[in-house]
Amino acid sequence: MSSTAGKVITCRAAVAREAGKPLQIEQVEVAPPQAKEVRVKILFTSLCHTDVYFWEAKGQTPLFPRILGHEAGGIVESVGEGVTDLKPGDKVLPMFTGECRECAHCKSEESNLCDLLRIDTERCVMINDGKSRFSINGQPIHHFLGTSTFSEYTVIHEGCLAKIHPDAPLDKVCVISCGFSTGFGATVNVARPKKGMSVAIFGLGAVGLAAAEGARISGASRVIGIDLNPRRFDEAKKFGVTEFVNPKDHNKPVQEVIAEMTNGGADRAVECTGNVNAMISAFECVHDGWGVAVLVGVPGKDDLFKTNPMNFLNERTLKGTFYGNYKPRTDIPKVVDRYMNKELEIEKFITHKVKFSEINKAFEYMIKGESLRTIIAMEDYESDHIGETTLC
């Protein structure tokens, strides 16, 4: 047992105090874990667009001060009462959704939508007692997605932690905990293209490129990337994208363009933008008789999906997916194992590294479109770019 078990730990955290304003590195007190909770020492975290979205607080309830962050890797420092699957020293990936293993969804072979630990973007406390484990000078600080990985120590429900291979490099596999798995799983677990099929990917951000990577590994003969930014195509080639379509270059709906390119429609489509029009295009671009479209992006709360019912009657299938249909505790360790066995190329998603004290640089890179994933090292070292990768 660690010497800090059962004690309050004081450490550094990057605190968001106002919407869109730079995070502040502050000393925060982290309480010990309660029942079914685990306190984790975060070693590496990365920035996901979801962090930026809630930091900007546009169109959603602003909950500040808050410790953001949800894509990370760390080591268990101590565990609360009733935690049996994890012990101090275990390597773990925190996740924004969980697996209680007791509800109907967790017991189902088809679902990963845990009743207890499903994502709740407005929950800012622990579900155990409705209180925060973070405080500064006695004032509670809000949690984020049950993870809050922009802190050197954080407290997480055991159901939102995947125990991974003890030799896994956390500065690489941390990206598996969110973006990579969401996109990759949408293709390999839900769209399930067969070898030789054509796959259309709508949106070539990190999640879309992970979806493209899934198509490449599945043996797709054509991977068509659809994006409004033509400068993303060269980078997308590294992830298996063979052709690029910019809807702005055409005077007809992009679904018609893709249907012409593919002799009637793509075999599979994966939508990763959250734009409802792109969702409709993704569904309508797949081939009748066998085409499958998968929705990954999160639409606006008032968006409506409108299409002619004949598109369904002509045997096209529309599916939705959450977190790539992965059960977090059960499946994510297997994804890490695939990386360890050199079956997956995770490094090409990592474009920058920064020190924890420079965390705001990660936000700048993402907002400017210069990064896919920036790794933030909690223990400072000499920051460096990873190669010359730039997305504009």
MOSULSUL-V463131 format. One record per residue. N is the residue number from 1. OMEGA is omega as a letter, one per 40 degrees, with the letter a starting at -180 (999 if undefined). D_FIRST is the distance of its C-alpha to the first C-alpha in Angstrom with 2 decimals. Layout:
[[N/OMEGA/D_FIRST] [N/OMEGA/D_FIRST]]
This chain:
[[1/a/0.00] [2/a/3.80] [3/a/6.59] [4/a/8.35] [5/i/6.73] [6/a/9.89] [7/i/12.03] [8/i/14.94] [9/i/14.86] [10/a/18.30] [11/i/19.27] [12/i/22.41] [13/i/23.92] [14/a/27.38] [15/i/29.06] [16/a/32.23] [17/i/34.39] [18/a/37.75] [19/i/39.12] [20/i/39.90] [21/a/38.96] [22/i/36.62] [23/i/32.91] [24/i/31.73] [25/a/28.66] [26/i/27.26] [27/a/24.33] [28/i/22.59] [29/a/20.05] [30/a/17.50] [31/i/16.40] [32/i/13.14] [33/i/13.62] [34/a/15.75] [35/i/16.56] [36/i/16.78] [37/a/15.47] [38/i/12.97] [39/a/12.38] [40/i/13.34] [41/a/14.05] [42/i/17.67] [43/i/19.09] [44/i/22.53] [45/i/24.59] [46/a/28.26] [47/i/31.09] [48/a/32.74] [49/i/36.11] [50/i/34.66] [51/a/32.78] [52/a/36.15] [53/a/37.96] [54/i/35.90] [55/i/35.84] [56/i/39.63] [57/i/39.73] [58/i/43.09] [59/i/44.11] [60/a/40.98] [61/i/39.52] [62/a/38.16] [63/a/34.76] [64/e/33.92] [65/a/31.90] [66/i/29.55] [67/a/26.79] [68/i/28.08] [69/i/26.73] [70/a/25.79] [71/a/26.14] [72/i/23.04] [73/a/20.25] [74/a/16.64] [75/i/13.03] [76/i/10.48] [77/i/8.27] [78/a/7.16] [79/i/9.34] [80/a/11.85] [81/i/13.54] [82/i/15.35] [83/a/13.69] [84/a/13.99] [85/a/15.05] [86/i/12.18] [87/i/8.55] [88/a/6.56] [89/i/9.15] [90/i/12.00] [91/a/15.22] [92/i/16.98] [93/i/20.33] [94/i/20.83] [95/a/24.19] [96/i/26.72] [97/a/27.44] [98/i/25.41] [99/a/25.56] [100/i/24.77] [101/a/26.22] [102/a/28.02] [103/a/31.00] [104/i/34.37] [105/a/33.83] [106/i/30.57] [107/i/32.29] [108/i/35.31] [109/a/35.79] [110/a/37.71] [111/i/35.65] [112/a/32.47] [113/a/33.24] [114/i/30.45] [115/a/31.81] [116/a/28.61] [117/i/27.15] [118/a/30.34] [119/i/30.77] [120/a/31.97] [121/a/32.91] [122/i/33.67] [123/a/30.49] [124/i/28.70] [125/i/26.10] [126/a/23.39] [127/a/25.08] [128/a/22.90] [129/i/24.53] [130/a/26.79] [131/i/25.03] [132/i/23.71] [133/i/20.18] [134/i/21.92] [135/i/24.10] [136/a/26.15] [137/i/27.65] [138/i/27.06] [139/a/28.80] [140/i/27.07] [141/a/27.10] [142/i/27.92] [143/i/25.73] [144/i/27.42] [145/i/27.43] [146/a/24.02] [147/i/22.46] [148/a/23.49] [149/i/22.35] [150/i/24.37] [151/a/21.43] [152/i/18.74] [153/i/16.21] [154/i/17.32] [155/a/16.59] [156/i/18.06] [157/a/18.90] [158/a/17.31] [159/i/20.93] [160/i/21.53] [161/i/19.03] [162/i/20.10] [163/a/17.74] [164/a/19.73] [165/a/20.47] [166/i/17.88] [167/a/20.87] [168/i/22.34] [169/a/23.35] [170/i/22.01] [171/i/24.97] [172/a/27.26] [173/i/25.78] [174/a/24.78] [175/i/28.45] [176/a/28.18] [177/i/26.20] [178/a/29.46] [179/a/32.84] [180/a/33.10] [181/i/32.13] [182/a/34.44] [183/a/37.46] [184/a/36.89] [185/i/36.12] [186/i/39.20] [187/a/41.33] [188/a/39.83] [189/a/38.71] [190/i/41.42] [191/i/44.47] [192/i/44.14] [193/i/46.97] [194/a/48.61] [195/i/49.52] [196/a/52.54] [197/i/52.21] [198/a/52.55] [199/i/49.77] [200/i/50.29] [201/i/47.36] [202/a/47.98] [203/a/46.06] [204/i/44.69] [205/a/41.65] [206/a/38.21] [207/i/38.12] [208/i/41.71] [209/i/41.15] [210/i/38.23] [211/i/40.69] [212/i/43.22] [213/i/40.77] [214/i/40.39] [215/i/44.18] [216/a/44.45] [217/i/42.00] [218/i/43.85] [219/i/47.04] [220/a/48.95] [221/i/52.30] [222/i/52.56] [223/a/49.90] [224/i/51.70] [225/i/49.89] [226/a/51.25] [227/i/50.53] [228/a/52.57] [229/a/51.45] [230/a/53.27] [231/i/51.18] [232/a/48.22] [233/a/50.06] [234/i/49.73] [235/a/45.95] [236/i/45.95] [237/a/47.70] [238/a/44.49] [239/i/43.00] [240/i/45.95] [241/a/48.31] [242/a/51.85] [243/a/53.99] [244/i/53.78] [245/i/55.53] [246/a/55.87] [247/a/57.32] [248/a/59.12] [249/a/61.22] [250/i/62.89] [251/i/65.36] [252/i/64.21] [253/a/61.00] [254/i/58.31] [255/i/58.06] [256/i/61.70] [257/a/61.05] [258/i/58.28] [259/i/60.46] [260/a/63.22] [261/a/60.92] [262/i/59.60] [263/i/62.76] [264/i/61.98] [265/i/58.35] [266/i/54.91] [267/a/53.28] [268/i/50.01] [269/i/48.99] [270/a/45.66] [271/a/45.81] [272/a/43.09] [273/a/44.71] [274/i/44.64] [275/a/48.36] [276/i/50.24] [277/i/53.29] [278/i/51.25] [279/i/49.88] [280/i/53.45] [281/a/54.51] [282/i/51.70] [283/a/52.83] [284/a/56.50] [285/a/56.19] [286/a/55.07] [287/i/57.66] [288/i/59.29] [289/a/58.81] [290/a/55.30] [291/i/53.76] [292/i/50.27] [293/a/48.94] [294/i/45.30] [295/a/44.36] [296/a/41.08] [297/a/41.90] [298/a/41.53] [299/i/44.99] [300/a/46.08] [301/a/46.02] [302/a/49.84] [303/i/50.49] [304/i/52.60] [305/a/52.83] [306/i/56.51] [307/i/58.06] [308/a/60.98] [309/i/60.10] [310/i/62.14] [311/i/59.30] [312/a/57.32] [313/i/60.37] [314/i/60.92] [315/i/57.67] [316/a/55.30] [317/i/51.74] [318/i/49.54] [319/i/45.81] [320/i/42.99] [321/i/39.39] [322/i/36.09] [323/i/33.31] [324/a/35.33] [325/i/34.98] [326/i/31.48] [327/a/29.00] [328/a/25.92] [329/a/23.14] [330/a/25.59] [331/a/27.83] [332/i/26.19] [333/i/24.04] [334/i/27.46] [335/i/28.98] [336/i/26.38] [337/i/27.21] [338/i/30.86] [339/a/30.22] [340/i/28.39] [341/i/31.48] [342/i/33.72] [343/a/35.34] [344/i/34.58] [345/a/35.34] [346/a/32.85] [347/a/33.62] [348/i/37.04] [349/a/35.64] [350/a/33.95] [351/a/36.65] [352/i/34.99] [353/i/31.91] [354/i/31.35] [355/i/29.00] [356/i/27.06] [357/i/29.45] [358/a/32.28] [359/a/31.14] [360/i/34.56] [361/i/36.14] [362/i/34.55] [363/i/36.38] [364/a/39.57] [365/a/39.43] [366/a/39.03] [367/i/41.68] [368/a/44.10] [369/a/43.46] [370/a/42.41] [371/i/39.07] [372/i/37.61] [373/i/33.96] [374/i/32.67] [375/a/29.16] [376/a/27.48] [377/a/25.03] [378/i/22.49] [379/a/22.25] [380/i/25.94] [381/a/28.08] [382/a/31.81] [383/a/32.82] [384/i/35.19] [385/i/37.22] [386/a/36.66] [387/a/40.15] [388/a/43.02] [389/i/42.21] [390/i/43.80] [391/a/44.56] [392/999/47.19]]
